[in-house]
Amino acid sequence: MTGCFPFERRFAARPHAEYPGSFWRTSSPRRVFARKGALLLLLAGLGLLPLHSLAPSLQAAIVLEGTVTDAASGEALPYATIVVEDRGMGTVSNGAGRFQLMLPEAFFGDTLSFRFVGYRTLRVAIQDVERTGPDFVARLEASAVELKSVVVRAGAARELLEEAIRRIPQNHNGDPFGYTGFYRLVSREKDTIIQLSEAVFDVYRPGMEAGRRDRWQEVSDPQFRLRRSRGELDSSPFKGTAKVIFGMRPHGVMGYDFVRDPEGSKLLGRKDLKRYTWSMDGLQRIADHTVYRIAFDQLPDQKRSLFRGVLYLDTTTLAFLGVDMALSPRGMRYHKVGTLTERLLMESLGLSIFTTYDSMSLRYEALGPHWYFSRMHLVDRNTIHDSRVPYTVRTASEVRYVTTRVEREAYPFPNDQTLNQNAFIENIDSPTDPGFWAGWNAVPWELDYAEVAAGIRRRSAVVEQE
């Protein structure tokens, strides 16, 4: 996937185990803990952890299933948030509004919350959801809350951001904690899926301290533990030769949690704040909270590729609730994929990649007094050209991630259980059986994974035999 929150694209290449000459395209955030180092395009064969879990899957006594819909029209609400209040567990509905959530028996007396932007939060007893079974429908009513307009003096948006950054440890937990998440990447050429990957992983986040220029940063490197993953790659668009595989590395995923290193985020750093225009864009309701909408765009005089979008701050605590953004039209002419060294490598291989669109949506959810990274949605479109084979492939890639469990008391993982920061999450050509995610809180897909995987393998087999 191209976009990492620090907005610095890189092209990393290495031989894929089964496809010599294939390449991974990924993002590598410039966070404090990611000290650059040698580029992975040195063709070092980095392996993934074993396919099977490193720790037991969830022993669920409660399995909740159902659909989230608009109460008036009955239409499904895709990617609605479903959380167990004050428990740190949850999921999202899929593109068809369906959800599944596995919980420990101790949660039976708790309450499930259903949230969707522009709708009132619906709270239902877990025992009622379970009793109804798969036919349960959460009918959300559109919000009729009327918000007052905001009149502020010039510069107020920037000052709010500065104060929000100072409050990060108290709003976003400056102590160590951990979380488990589910990730799905889908890449298409036109309407055909050419790559698919899914993963469940754990993340350990260390505590925070005042760092450079009095900006908050983590005291040590976070850790990433891959529990389970699978994926498929269609080689036919690339004529069975060199392939560009869209993927992410651990520090790419963790880099999206931008409050953990505002100075390294490439948006909230002291120098970065000066590269954008900031303005108040009214108020909005998100998860029962009234938030400031702070609009931003790169300054016209910036000769670089930056973003435009909206940041969301809670009006009471100034906690960061999320951001929506995409590449700014002002800087598209300057947008390049990868560093100079990486572009020289691509040129030597006759390979070129052009990004025509790149967007991201990031959200935080409250658990007690703190807000935790809860989900992300990334979309990008690229044109990939190989002058040697030759081929030109236009792809549209989408990543969805959701935090399914937060552990407010957490400890570092044993070193032999962590995935190297520069390894890749994707695990190509892996099992497709329906029970692959049994015991794990994975977001159900509206398509049939086995059927999509079979099509990918069939097309790849044909082109590789030619």
N, C-alpha and C positions, 0 to 999 in steps of 0.2 A: 504494500500500500504506500502511496507516495507521501501522504501528509503526516508529519509528526508535529506535535504542538509547537516545538521550537522553530518550525518553519524552515528548516535547513535540509533540503533533499540530498540524499546520497544514493549512489548506485553501487551496490555491493555484489560482487560476482564470485561464484565458486562452482566447481563441477557438481552437478547433482549425481547421486550414487548410480542411478540407472541411465542417465542421459549425459554422457561426457560432452562438454561444451555448452551445457545449459547454464542459465544465469538466474539469480534471484535479484529482484529489485525491491528495495526496502528503504525504510526511513531510519535515521540514526540521530536522535536528539542531542543537542549540545547542552546536556545538563552538567551540573557540577560533578556528579559522580561518574559521568561518561567522559573519561579523559582522552577522548579521541584515540590515540595510539595508532598502530598499524592498520591500514585499511584491509577489510576482508576480501578485497578484490585480488589478493595475492594467491587466490585459488587454494587456500587451506581447507581441507575437507573437515568441516566441523559437523559432528553428529548430534542428533537429538537424543534425549533420554529415552529409555525404553517406552514402548507403546503403552504398556500396562501401568496402572497407577502406582505411585510411590507410597501412598497411604490409603487406608480403606475408604471406599465411597460412602456416601451418606446412608446410614441405616435408618431409612424413613419408616415411620409407623403411620404417617398421614400422607396421602397423595391427593392433592387438590387439582381439579381440572375444570375448565369452563371456557366461556367466551365473554369478552368485554364489548359492549355495544352502546350506541347512542339510544337513550331512552325514548326519544321521540320518533326517530326514523327506523330504528332497529338495525342500522348499518354497523358493521364491525368497526371497532376502534383499534387500529394497528399500533403496536409498540406502546401500549398503555403500561404504566408502572403498577406493579402489584407487590406490596410489602407487608410483612408482619410488624405491626406497630411495636416499637421499642425493643425489637428482637434482633435487628441487623440481618434479616434474611428476606429475600424477595426475588423477583424475576420481572420480565416484561412479556406482554402478549406478542404473538408473531404477526406477520403481515395480514393474516386472516382474523386477527383478534383472539385467537386461541391461546390458552396458557396452561402450563402444568407446573406445579410446585410441590416438592417433597419436603416434609417437615418432621422433626422429632415428635414423639408422642407428648412430650412436655408442653408443646405449643397448642394442644387441643382446646384449651380454654381462652386462647388469645383472639385478637381481632385482625382481620385482613383488610387492608386499605387499597382501593383502586383509584388511580389518579391519571388524569389526562388533561393536557393544557386546554383551557377554555371550558372545563367541566368541573362541577362540584365533586369533591372527594366522596367516595362511597365507602362506608365501613360496614363489614359483615362479619358475624361470628364465624370462626373457622369451622366449628362443628356444623353450622348450617350449610356451609359450602360443601363440606365432605358428605353430609347427608344427602344432598341433591345429586352428587356424582358428576359425571362428564357433561350432563345437560344443564349445569348451573350457568346462569347468565347474569353478569354484572351490568345493570342498566344505569349508565351515568347520565345525569341531567346537565344540560348546558348551564354555565354560570351566568347569572344575571347581575353580578357585582359591577357597580358603576364606579370607576376610578376617577378621581379628580385629576385635572391637568397639573403638570409640574412647571412652575416658573422659577428659574434659577438664574443667577448671575453668571457671566462668562467665567470659565475656569473652575466652576464648582464640580463638574464631572471629574476632572483630573484630581481635585482635592479629595473627593470621595474615594477614588481609586487608591490614592496614597494611604488614606486612613484604613481602607479595607485590607491593604497589604500588611500594614502594621498589626492588624488584628488577626492575622491568619492563625497563629498558634492557639488563640482562645476560641476561634470559630471552627477550625478544621483539625483540631487535636494535634498538639505538639509533642505528644508522647508516642511511644512505639505502638503499632497496631498491625493487624493483618486482614486480608480479605481474599475471598475466592471468587473467581469470575469465569464467565463463559464467553467465547469468542467465535464468530463465524465470518468467513470471508468468501465472497462470491464474485468471480470475474466473468464477464460476458463479452463475446464478440457478436455484435448485433443482438439477436435474441437467444443465442446459443451459449450455454454455460461452458466455459473452457477451463475454469479452475474453481475448486471448492475445497475449503478446509474449515475444520472445527477444532476447538481445544477447550479444556478446562484446566485452570492453573491457580496456584496460590501466590500471593505477593506479601512479603513482609516489609513494612515501612518503619525505619528507625525513627527516633525522636528528632526534633528540630532544634536549631540554635541560631542565634544572630550571626550571620556570616559576613561576607564582603559587603561593604557599604551599608552595613546594618540591615541587610535584607536577610530574611529567614531562609534557611537551607537545612537539608538533612545532615545529621552528624556522621553518617556513614552510608555506604552503598546499600540500596534496597536489594532484596533477593526475590528471585522468581523460581517457583517450583512447578514444573509441568506435570500435571496429573495424568492427562490422557489427550491424545490428538489423533486426527485422521484427515486425509485429504486426497484429492484427485486432480490430475493435470492432463489436459487435452493437448497433444502435440501436433494435431493436424493443422491448426492455423499457422504453425511455424515450420510446416513442411517436414516435420519429423527430425529437424536438425536443432540448431541453437534455439533455446526457448527463454523467454522472459517470464519468470514466475513471480507473481506478486505475493509478498509475504511481510511478516513483521518479526522483529527480534524483541527479546524481553525489555531492553531499555527503550525500545520504541513504544511498546504498549504502556509501560510505566511513566513515560515522559508526558503522556496526555494528562496526567494528574498534575496540572500546572501549578497549583497552590503549594506544592512541595518544594518548588524552586522558582519563585517569581523572577529572580534576577536572570536565571538561565532560560526562561520561557520564551524569550524573543518577542514578548508582547508587553510584559509588566516590568521589565528591567528599566533602570533609570534612563539609559540611552534610548531604549525602545519606546518609552512613553513619549519622547520628544519627536518620534518619527510618525506619529499619528495625530489626527484631529480627534478630539473627544467632545461629545455633546450629550446632554440629557435628551432622551427620546420618550419621555413619559413613564407611566407606571404599568405594571402587568401583574396578574395573579399566577403564581406557580406553586403548586403543592401547598395550598392554603396560606401562602405567604405573599404579601405585597412586595414587589421588587422594583428597583430602579432599572430602567433600560438605558444603558450607556452605549451610544452608537460610536463607532470609530471607523476610520479609513486612513490609509497612508497619505501623508502630505504630498501635494502635487510635485514638490521639488525632490522627492526621494527617487533616486535612480536605482531602484532595486525592487524585487517582487515581494510585496507584503500583502496584508489581508484587510478586508473590511467586514464589519459585522456588528454584533450587539453582545455586550456583557451584561449579566444579570446579578444585581446585588440586593440582598435583603435590606429593606428600608429600616429595620429596627437594629440589626446586629452588624450590617455591612458584610455578612458572609457571602462568598461567591457561590451562586446557585448554578452557574453555567455560562456557556458562551456559544453563539452560532456565528460562523464566519466562513468566508470563501476568498479565493484569490481576488485581489482588487484589480479592476480593469485598468487602474492607473499604473500598475506595475507589470502587467502581463508581458509587455515587450521585453522586460528584463528577466523574465522567469527562465531558469535553466535547471535541468535535472542533474544533480550530482555536483561534486567539487571539480576543480580543473583537472586534477589527476584522474578522477573517474571518467570525466568526459574524454580525456585523451585515450584512456583504455577502450572506451566504447568506439571511438573513432578508429582505433587500430583494428578493431574487430568488425568494422563496417556496420556498426549498430548505432542507431539514434533513437531517442525517445523524446516526444514532445507532449507536455501536459496542456490540455485545453480547458480543464476544469478541475478544481480541487476544493472541497468544502468539508467542514467538520462541525458536529454538534456535540457538546459535552455537558453533562449534568451531574449535580451533587444532590445527595439525599440526606436528610437529618436523621440522626440517631442520638437521642439524648440531647446534650447541648452542642454537639458537633455535627459538621457536615462532611460526608465522605463521598469520594468519587463513585458514582453509581452507574453511569453508562456513557457510551459514545457511539456516534454514527458518522462514518467517513464515506465520502463519495468522491471518486475522481475518474477522469476520462483521459486516455492517453493514445497517442499514435506511435506505434513501434515500427521502425523500418530497418530491414537488414539488406544492405546493398550487395551482399555476396551470394545469398541463397538464390534469388532474392525473395522478399515478401514484405508486405505492409499490412499490419494488423491494428485495428482500432478497437480498443478495449474500454469497458466501463466496469469499474471495480467498486465494491461496497463492503464495508466492514461494520458489523454491529457487535458491541460488547455490553455486557451487563454484569454488575457485581451481584452475586447471589448470596453472599454471606460476609459479614464484617465481624472480626474478632477484636474487641477493644483491649483485650489483654493478650499479647502475642510475644513470641520469642523467636530469635533467629533460627533458620533451618540449618540442619547439618550440611556441611559443604558438599557431601556426596549426593545430596538430593536436589541441588540447585542447578538450573540450566545456565550455561555460560551466557553472559550478557550479549555476546555477538553470534550466538547460535540462532537457529530459526525455529519458530513455533511449528511451522507447517511440516507435516509428515505425509508425503505423497505415497499413493498406492497402498492403502491400508484397509482394514475390514469395513464392510458395508452392511453388516447384519443389523436388523432393526433393534436388537438389544444392546447395541454398542454403548449407549448412554444410560443403561439401566443402573439405578442407584446414584445417578448424578443429576444435579439441577441444570439441565441443558434446555435451551429454548426450543420448543418443537418447531420444525420447519414446515412451511406450508406445501413444499414439494416432497416427493419421495426420494430420499437420499440414494437408496440402492438403485433406483431407476435412472437417476441422473448420472451416478457413477458408472453404471453399465454402458450408457451412451458415450461417455467420455472414453472409456477403455476401448469400446468398439471402434470409434473414429480413430483413436491413436494407433490401434493395431493395423488398420487398413493402410494408413499413410506410412507407417514404419516398415510395411512389407513391400512397398513400392520401390 
